[in-house]
Amino acid sequence: MSNDPTDHGLAYENQAFLSSEDGRALRIIAEYLEPLQRLRRARIHDTIVFFGSARLSPDGPFGRYYRDARELAHRLTIWSKGLPSHAHRYVVCSGGGGGIMEAANRGASDAGGRTIGFNISLPREQRPNPYVTRDLSFEFHYFFMRKLWFAHLARALVVFPGGFGTLDELMEILTLAQTRKLEHSIPVILYGSGYWKEIVNFEALASHGMIDAADLRLFQYADDPAQAFAQLQAALEAPAEERTPYFAHSRNHGSSGEP
């Protein structure tokens, strides 16, 4: 090794550069390519994504949502394990933290299934829960790259009560669906109709002309695990193309044919 203090060696081994402002593009690319490699190796085909508050506990005032998320994830995992496929189908995926995220990963783990956690590095609240499959626990720095991976593999979305983060994630998927930026439709289940109808007045958006009436069909409500499970089963009956991972490519409105 050279004793010259100006000799930094190979650029891709220069941690100071990789952590610098100039290295940001490389960090962003890494948060795309590293999960891609790991998911391909694990033969993850597609996911059912659970969103919801990190603040809900099984014994708190809204504990039923935690328990229902756990039960629904358990049902979905048992069902998906019985599907004929060479890849892992409809793997339960969450943001990897506590609350509803923990409940979803826990239910899938209870059923003996693999389960994904796309965790985000935050100063408060967000810590990886212990129910995520060890080699499927991901840590993100950039929110937008984390959201890309949620959308990239999702075949369905179940959204439990939550706050700003849950609303942000929900609206991202609804916007992609409304603008037809995805090759396939993603069924969206809003779990807890009383909560969602109070928090977001979708009908008012339509009546004021801010969305089309048809956009109200982009989601359904559910109030118990059996109902949500039946809705998801019905929506996912059509078999997806067998490729790993199953990417939700952006729909191309031009002529190049590229995703």
Secondary structure in CASP SS format (residue, H / E / C, confidence):
PFRMAT SS
TARGET T0000
AUTHOR 0000-0000-0000
METHOD secondary structure of the structure
MODEL  1
M C 1.00
S C 1.00
N C 1.00
D C 1.00
P C 1.00
T C 1.00
D C 1.00
H C 1.00
G C 1.00
L C 1.00
A H 1.00
Y H 1.00
E H 1.00
N C 1.00
Q H 1.00
A H 1.00
F H 1.00
L H 1.00
S C 1.00
S C 1.00
E H 1.00
D H 1.00
G H 1.00
R H 1.00
A H 1.00
L H 1.00
R H 1.00
I H 1.00
I H 1.00
A H 1.00
E H 1.00
Y H 1.00
L H 1.00
E H 1.00
P H 1.00
L H 1.00
Q H 1.00
R H 1.00
L H 1.00
R H 1.00
R H 1.00
A C 1.00
R C 1.00
I E 1.00
H C 1.00
D C 1.00
T E 1.00
I E 1.00
V E 1.00
F E 1.00
F E 1.00
G C 1.00
S C 1.00
A C 1.00
R C 1.00
L C 1.00
S C 1.00
P C 1.00
D C 1.00
G C 1.00
P C 1.00
F C 1.00
G H 1.00
R H 1.00
Y H 1.00
Y H 1.00
R H 1.00
D H 1.00
A H 1.00
R H 1.00
E H 1.00
L H 1.00
A H 1.00
H H 1.00
R H 1.00
L H 1.00
T H 1.00
I H 1.00
W H 1.00
S H 1.00
K H 1.00
G C 1.00
L C 1.00
P C 1.00
S C 1.00
H C 1.00
A C 1.00
H E 1.00
R C 1.00
Y C 1.00
V E 1.00
V E 1.00
C E 1.00
S E 1.00
G C 1.00
G C 1.00
G C 1.00
G C 1.00
G C 1.00
I H 1.00
M H 1.00
E H 1.00
A H 1.00
A H 1.00
N H 1.00
R H 1.00
G H 1.00
A H 1.00
S H 1.00
D H 1.00
A C 1.00
G C 1.00
G C 1.00
R C 1.00
T E 1.00
I E 1.00
G E 1.00
F E 1.00
N E 1.00
I E 1.00
S C 1.00
L C 1.00
P C 1.00
R C 1.00
E C 1.00
Q C 1.00
R C 1.00
P C 1.00
N C 1.00
P C 1.00
Y C 1.00
V C 1.00
T C 1.00
R H 1.00
D H 1.00
L H 1.00
S E 1.00
F E 1.00
E E 1.00
F E 1.00
H C 1.00
Y C 1.00
F H 1.00
F H 1.00
M H 1.00
R H 1.00
K H 1.00
L H 1.00
W H 1.00
F H 1.00
A H 1.00
H H 1.00
L H 1.00
A E 1.00
R E 1.00
A E 1.00
L E 1.00
V E 1.00
V E 1.00
F C 1.00
P C 1.00
G C 1.00
G C 1.00
F H 1.00
G H 1.00
T H 1.00
L H 1.00
D H 1.00
E H 1.00
L H 1.00
M H 1.00
E H 1.00
I H 1.00
L H 1.00
T H 1.00
L H 1.00
A H 1.00
Q H 1.00
T C 1.00
R C 1.00
K C 1.00
L E 1.00
E C 1.00
H C 1.00
S C 1.00
I C 1.00
P C 1.00
V E 1.00
I E 1.00
L E 1.00
Y E 1.00
G C 1.00
S H 1.00
G H 1.00
Y H 1.00
W H 1.00
K H 1.00
E H 1.00
I H 1.00
V C 1.00
N C 1.00
F H 1.00
E H 1.00
A H 1.00
L H 1.00
A H 1.00
S H 1.00
H C 1.00
G C 1.00
M C 1.00
I C 1.00
D C 1.00
A H 1.00
A H 1.00
D H 1.00
L H 1.00
R H 1.00
L H 1.00
F E 1.00
Q E 1.00
Y E 1.00
A E 1.00
D C 1.00
D C 1.00
P H 1.00
A H 1.00
Q H 1.00
A H 1.00
F H 1.00
A H 1.00
Q H 1.00
L H 1.00
Q H 1.00
A H 1.00
A H 1.00
L C 1.00
E C 1.00
A C 1.00
P C 1.00
A C 1.00
E C 1.00
E C 1.00
R C 1.00
T C 1.00
P C 1.00
Y C 1.00
F C 1.00
A C 1.00
H C 1.00
S E 1.00
R C 1.00
N C 1.00
H C 1.00
G C 1.00
S C 1.00
S C 1.00
G C 1.00
E C 1.00
P C 1.00
END
